[in-house]
């Protein structure tokens, strides 16, 4: 009996050790087998999340030319992405919308560094809408005051959840265009810009009606309108001819003897959108607009609406950027980003 008890103890001990060892044998061979440079999410404290992201999340830095001071700030990639998200999208938005914005911001800077020219020999990008709006830590603290810690913790959570991911089409980082508010549809790229881009197609975006920027009006005098457009106008504009794009924005409008694109009118009159109607009241003209921004790519308020309806950041990205993939940044891409870039 005593011998049988000892044998039972030995068998039980062996089984216990096997339970501990076998999972290790299954997991260990896969560690380090991934050939792409996926940035791993590191555990962090609340204090770390509220401040800058760990530099371990960035293998290289972005050189940002500050438009106010003319100085260049060198910022780790993921910190740059977090600050762009903080500058471009309200921190009150849903976490999945913030994740989608993080992915767009990271994709934009990746494509810019790989395929486009640097601003100068010292800087990669500016901090303006010419590239992506960027505010540093001090500016964000001043902007948010006592909401700074909570806002940055939320944004850093979104950035870390997507760390190392970019949006690709045919294995290349996309032009990750985004804007504030649609008119219910996004715009085909070629209807606002010159080139057709296969993943920037017009899609429905009904969630934007909740945006405070969905409808706006601007009143201009006939004199101001003639001066802005450089044309002589009749006093009666009721028969103004207009054609529309697939995204229901103005394609062409004829004022006087001259035709203008909807984009030209928007830019010349500083309208929120190229979706506008015209109503004349005496010697003044009322432009009623829908949406805010160029309308191409991801609508930020649309993204937030999708997130509020339970959609993930992947759902949002695939809706606004048609037939794209969410891919880990490759070592080759990272190497190209670190290489020498031509200067404008």
C-alpha positions as CSV (number, residue, x, y, z in Angstrom):
1,X,0.0,0.0,0.0
2,X,2.8,2.4,0.9
3,X,4.5,1.7,-2.4
4,X,1.3,2.4,-4.3
5,X,0.8,5.7,-2.5
6,X,4.4,6.8,-3.5
7,X,3.7,5.8,-7.1
8,X,0.5,7.8,-7.1
9,X,2.3,10.9,-5.8
10,X,5.0,10.5,-8.5
11,X,2.4,10.3,-11.3
12,X,0.5,13.3,-9.9
13,X,3.7,15.4,-9.7
14,X,4.6,14.4,-13.3
15,X,1.2,15.5,-14.5
16,X,1.4,18.8,-12.7
17,X,4.8,19.6,-14.2
18,X,3.5,18.7,-17.7
19,X,0.7,21.2,-17.3
20,X,3.2,23.9,-16.5
21,X,5.7,23.0,-19.2
22,X,3.5,22.1,-22.2
23,X,2.0,25.6,-22.7
24,X,5.5,27.1,-22.5
25,X,6.6,24.7,-25.3
26,X,3.7,25.7,-27.4
27,X,4.2,29.5,-27.0
28,X,8.0,29.9,-26.9
29,X,8.8,28.7,-30.5
30,X,6.5,31.5,-31.9
31,X,8.2,34.3,-29.9
32,X,10.2,36.5,-32.4
33,X,8.9,34.6,-35.4
34,X,6.9,37.6,-36.8
35,X,8.9,39.2,-39.5
36,X,7.2,42.6,-39.4
37,X,8.0,45.4,-37.0
38,X,4.9,45.4,-34.9
39,X,5.2,47.8,-32.0
40,X,4.1,46.0,-28.9
41,X,1.9,47.7,-26.3
42,X,3.8,48.0,-23.1
43,X,2.1,48.0,-19.7
44,X,1.9,51.5,-18.3
45,X,0.7,53.4,-15.2
46,X,-2.0,56.1,-15.2
47,X,0.7,58.7,-14.7
48,X,2.6,57.5,-17.8
49,X,-0.6,57.4,-19.9
50,X,-1.5,60.9,-18.9
51,X,1.8,62.2,-20.1
52,X,3.9,61.2,-23.1
53,X,3.8,57.8,-24.6
54,X,6.8,55.6,-23.9
55,X,9.6,56.1,-26.4
56,X,9.8,52.3,-26.6
57,X,6.7,52.5,-28.8
58,X,8.6,54.5,-31.4
59,X,11.8,53.3,-33.2
60,X,12.2,56.7,-34.8
61,X,11.1,60.3,-34.5
62,X,9.2,62.9,-36.5
63,X,10.7,66.3,-36.9
64,X,7.9,68.9,-36.7
65,X,8.4,72.5,-37.8
66,X,6.5,74.7,-35.4
67,X,4.8,77.5,-37.4
68,X,4.7,79.9,-34.5
69,X,8.3,79.8,-33.4
70,X,10.1,78.4,-36.5
71,X,11.7,75.8,-34.2
72,X,11.8,72.1,-35.0
73,X,10.5,69.6,-32.4
74,X,11.8,66.0,-32.6
75,X,9.0,63.7,-31.4
76,X,8.8,59.9,-31.1
77,X,6.3,58.6,-33.7
78,X,3.6,57.3,-31.4
79,X,3.8,60.5,-29.3
80,X,3.4,62.5,-32.5
81,X,0.4,60.4,-33.5
82,X,-1.2,61.0,-30.1
83,X,-0.7,64.7,-30.3
84,X,-2.2,64.9,-33.8
85,X,-5.2,63.0,-32.6
86,X,-5.5,65.4,-29.7
87,X,-5.3,68.3,-32.1
88,X,-7.5,67.0,-34.9
89,X,-10.4,65.2,-33.1
90,X,-12.4,66.1,-30.0
91,X,-11.2,64.1,-27.0
92,X,-14.9,63.6,-26.0
93,X,-15.4,61.4,-29.1
94,X,-15.8,57.6,-28.6
95,X,-12.7,55.5,-28.1
96,X,-13.2,53.6,-31.4
97,X,-13.4,56.9,-33.3
98,X,-10.2,58.0,-31.7
99,X,-8.6,54.7,-32.7
100,X,-9.6,55.3,-36.3
101,X,-8.2,58.8,-36.2
102,X,-4.9,57.4,-34.8
103,X,-4.7,55.0,-37.6
104,X,-5.3,57.8,-40.2
105,X,-2.7,60.0,-38.5
106,X,-0.1,57.3,-38.4
107,X,-0.8,56.3,-42.0
108,X,-0.6,59.9,-43.2
109,X,2.8,60.4,-41.7
110,X,4.1,57.1,-42.9
111,X,3.1,57.8,-46.5
112,X,4.5,61.3,-46.2
113,X,7.9,60.1,-45.0
114,X,8.1,57.3,-47.5
115,X,6.8,58.9,-50.7
116,X,6.9,62.7,-50.3
117,X,9.4,65.5,-49.8
118,X,10.5,66.8,-46.4
119,X,9.7,70.4,-45.5
120,X,13.5,71.2,-45.2
121,X,16.7,69.4,-44.3
122,X,15.8,69.9,-40.6
123,X,12.0,69.1,-40.6
124,X,9.7,66.4,-42.0
125,X,6.4,68.2,-41.6
126,X,4.7,71.4,-40.3
127,X,2.2,71.6,-37.5
128,X,-0.6,73.0,-39.8
129,X,-3.4,71.7,-42.0
130,X,-0.8,71.6,-44.8
131,X,0.2,68.3,-43.2
132,X,-1.5,67.4,-39.9
133,X,-2.4,69.8,-37.0
134,X,0.0,69.2,-34.1
135,X,0.1,70.8,-30.6
136,X,2.8,69.9,-28.1
137,X,2.3,68.9,-24.5
138,X,2.5,72.4,-23.1
139,X,-0.1,73.6,-25.6
140,X,-2.5,70.8,-24.9
141,X,-2.2,71.3,-21.1
142,X,-3.0,75.0,-21.6
143,X,-6.0,74.1,-23.9
144,X,-7.5,71.4,-21.6
145,X,-6.5,72.7,-18.2
146,X,-7.9,70.2,-15.6
147,X,-9.2,67.9,-18.3
148,X,-5.6,67.3,-19.6
149,X,-4.8,64.1,-17.7
150,X,-8.1,62.4,-18.5
151,X,-8.1,63.4,-22.2
152,X,-4.5,62.3,-22.8
153,X,-5.1,59.0,-21.0
154,X,-8.0,58.3,-23.3
155,X,-6.2,59.3,-26.5
156,X,-3.0,57.4,-25.5
157,X,-5.2,54.4,-24.9
158,X,-6.5,54.7,-28.5
159,X,-3.0,55.2,-29.9
160,X,-1.6,52.2,-28.0
161,X,-4.4,50.0,-29.1
162,X,-3.5,50.6,-32.7
163,X,0.3,50.9,-32.3
164,X,2.3,50.0,-35.4
165,X,-0.8,49.7,-37.6
166,X,-1.4,51.6,-40.8
167,X,-4.0,51.5,-43.6
168,X,-2.8,50.0,-46.9
169,X,-4.1,49.5,-50.4
170,X,-2.2,47.0,-52.5
171,X,0.5,46.8,-49.7
172,X,1.2,50.6,-49.8
173,X,0.1,53.2,-47.2
174,X,-2.9,55.1,-48.4
175,X,-3.7,58.8,-48.7
176,X,-5.6,58.9,-45.4
177,X,-7.7,61.9,-46.0
178,X,-10.2,63.0,-43.3
179,X,-12.4,65.9,-42.6
180,X,-14.9,67.1,-40.0
181,X,-18.5,66.6,-41.2
182,X,-20.1,65.2,-44.3
183,X,-23.4,66.3,-45.9
184,X,-24.6,62.7,-45.6
185,X,-22.1,61.3,-48.2
186,X,-18.4,61.5,-48.7
187,X,-17.0,62.6,-52.0
188,X,-15.1,60.8,-54.7
189,X,-11.5,62.0,-54.7
190,X,-11.6,63.1,-58.3
191,X,-14.7,65.2,-57.7
192,X,-12.7,67.5,-55.4
193,X,-9.1,66.8,-56.3
194,X,-7.8,66.0,-59.8
195,X,-6.9,62.3,-59.5
196,X,-9.2,59.3,-59.1
197,X,-8.1,57.2,-56.0
198,X,-9.7,53.7,-55.8
199,X,-10.2,53.7,-52.1
200,X,-11.5,57.2,-51.7
201,X,-15.0,56.7,-53.0
202,X,-18.3,58.3,-52.2
203,X,-20.1,56.4,-49.3
204,X,-23.1,57.1,-47.2
205,X,-22.5,58.9,-43.9
206,X,-25.9,59.5,-42.2
207,X,-24.4,59.9,-38.7
208,X,-23.1,63.4,-39.5
209,X,-26.5,65.0,-39.0
210,X,-25.7,65.1,-35.2
211,X,-22.7,67.3,-35.9
212,X,-23.0,71.0,-34.9
213,X,-21.3,71.8,-38.2
214,X,-23.9,70.0,-40.3
215,X,-25.7,73.1,-41.6
216,X,-24.4,76.7,-41.8
217,X,-25.1,79.9,-43.7
218,X,-23.0,82.7,-45.0
219,X,-24.4,86.0,-46.4
220,X,-22.4,88.0,-48.9
221,X,-23.3,91.1,-50.8
222,X,-23.5,91.1,-54.6
223,X,-20.6,93.4,-54.7
224,X,-18.5,91.1,-52.5
225,X,-19.5,88.1,-54.6
226,X,-18.4,89.9,-57.8
227,X,-15.1,91.0,-56.2
228,X,-14.3,87.5,-54.9
229,X,-15.1,85.7,-58.2
230,X,-13.8,88.4,-60.5
231,X,-17.0,88.5,-62.6
232,X,-19.8,90.9,-63.4
233,X,-23.1,89.6,-62.3
234,X,-26.7,90.3,-63.1
235,X,-28.8,91.5,-60.3
236,X,-31.0,88.4,-60.5
237,X,-29.3,85.1,-59.6
238,X,-32.5,83.0,-59.5
239,X,-31.6,81.1,-62.7
240,X,-28.0,80.3,-61.7
241,X,-27.1,76.9,-63.3
242,X,-25.5,74.2,-61.1
243,X,-24.5,70.6,-61.4
244,X,-23.9,68.1,-58.6
245,X,-21.3,65.4,-57.9
246,X,-22.1,61.8,-56.7
247,X,-21.6,63.0,-53.2
248,X,-24.3,65.7,-53.7
249,X,-21.9,68.6,-53.6
250,X,-21.6,71.3,-56.2
251,X,-19.7,70.1,-59.3
252,X,-20.0,73.3,-61.4
253,X,-21.9,76.6,-61.0
254,X,-22.2,79.3,-63.6
255,X,-22.0,82.9,-62.4
256,X,-22.3,85.5,-65.1
257,X,-20.5,84.2,-68.1
258,X,-18.0,82.1,-66.2
259,X,-18.2,78.5,-64.7
260,X,-16.6,77.7,-61.4
261,X,-16.1,74.3,-59.6
262,X,-17.8,73.9,-56.2
263,X,-14.3,73.7,-54.7
264,X,-13.4,77.1,-56.2
265,X,-16.5,78.8,-54.8
266,X,-15.9,77.2,-51.4
267,X,-12.3,78.5,-51.3
268,X,-13.0,81.9,-52.8
269,X,-15.8,82.6,-50.4
270,X,-14.4,80.6,-47.4
271,X,-17.5,78.4,-47.2
272,X,-17.5,75.4,-44.8
273,X,-18.4,73.0,-47.6
274,X,-18.8,72.7,-51.4
275,X,-22.4,71.5,-50.8
276,X,-24.3,74.7,-51.0
277,X,-27.5,76.3,-52.2
278,X,-27.9,79.9,-53.3
279,X,-30.7,82.3,-52.3
280,X,-30.8,86.0,-53.2
281,X,-32.3,88.6,-50.9
282,X,-32.2,92.0,-52.5
283,X,-28.5,92.9,-53.0
284,X,-27.3,90.0,-50.8
285,X,-26.8,86.3,-51.5
286,X,-27.3,83.6,-48.9
287,X,-25.1,80.5,-49.2
288,X,-26.6,77.6,-47.1
289,X,-24.0,74.8,-46.7
290,X,-24.1,71.2,-45.5
291,X,-21.1,69.6,-44.0
292,X,-17.7,70.9,-43.1
293,X,-14.5,70.2,-44.9
294,X,-13.5,68.8,-48.3
295,X,-15.6,65.7,-47.9
296,X,-13.0,63.2,-49.1
297,X,-12.1,60.1,-46.9
298,X,-13.1,59.7,-43.3
299,X,-15.7,61.9,-41.8
300,X,-14.8,62.5,-38.1
301,X,-18.4,63.0,-36.9
302,X,-19.4,60.1,-39.1
303,X,-16.7,58.0,-37.4
304,X,-18.0,59.0,-34.0
305,X,-21.6,58.2,-35.0
306,X,-20.5,54.7,-36.1
307,X,-18.7,54.2,-32.8
308,X,-21.7,55.2,-30.9
309,X,-23.7,52.6,-32.8
310,X,-21.2,49.9,-31.7
311,X,-18.9,49.8,-34.7
312,X,-15.2,49.2,-34.1
313,X,-12.3,51.3,-35.5
314,X,-11.8,48.6,-38.1
315,X,-15.4,48.9,-39.3
316,X,-15.0,52.7,-39.5
317,X,-11.7,52.5,-41.5
318,X,-13.1,49.9,-43.9
319,X,-16.3,52.0,-44.4
320,X,-14.6,55.3,-45.3
321,X,-11.5,53.8,-47.0
322,X,-13.0,51.3,-49.4
323,X,-11.2,47.9,-50.0
324,X,-8.2,48.8,-47.8
325,X,-6.4,46.6,-45.3
326,X,-5.2,47.4,-41.8
327,X,-1.6,46.2,-41.8
328,X,1.4,46.2,-39.4
329,X,4.2,48.5,-40.4
330,X,6.9,46.5,-42.1
331,X,10.6,46.7,-41.4
332,X,11.1,47.9,-44.9
333,X,8.6,50.8,-44.5
334,X,10.3,51.7,-41.2
335,X,13.7,51.7,-42.8
336,X,12.4,54.0,-45.6
337,X,10.9,56.4,-43.1
338,X,14.3,56.7,-41.4
339,X,16.2,57.2,-44.6
340,X,17.2,60.5,-46.3
341,X,14.3,62.3,-47.9
342,X,14.3,64.9,-50.7
343,X,13.6,68.4,-49.6
344,X,10.9,70.7,-51.1
